[in-house]
């Protein structure tokens, strides 16, 4: 489904923040420019992993642009070892899930039982937050709560930059709280376009579980 054919209040798939930004900016010149550039860049990416890498590069460059232009960068609350947002229901595109699956295959060990149990929530946020807090931790976190796939982390892990007190990022009680996030408009617009163009999208555990099973069945067929 092409974004440029949509006119009214459209409900695009994808993360809430990106959808909100899309609805605000969809008629603007800025959106057209950002979308056009992204679509041109991914046009020749035949492999999912390459597509995801281009997506990440584009998002990251827009995020860096905002961060580097800040007069008071110390207002950013995100710190190494703070992993509160890694306990929320993180969304990914199918292509990003395939990139993560590739990382798992190349040696990033994950707890497959934990992943399988997280994947049972599918894309349902209510079911996700009914899970015990500890069980919700992303399978890519290490024992020090650092991301083990940092350079290939999903786009939403890049755009979620907290300005409000980190206590609002905590979901150990099963609830997401209103937060103040850094405005990353261009990056959010890229996310909106990417989710619309992606083969499919959903919650990270669900998508990664599927991607790993798909790779396994391809290997089986080759043997
Ligand atoms: S991929 Fe990395 S940054 Fe994203 S939720 Fe998982 S551990 Fe956190």
Boltz pocket constraint, residues with backbone or C-beta under 6 A from the ligand:
constraints:
  - pocket:
      binder: B
      contacts: [[A, 83], [A, 85], [A, 86], [A, 87], [A, 90], [A, 138], [A, 139], [A, 140], [A, 141], [A, 146], [A, 147], [A, 148], [A, 149], [A, 150], [A, 153], [A, 154], [A, 157]]
      max_distance: 6.0
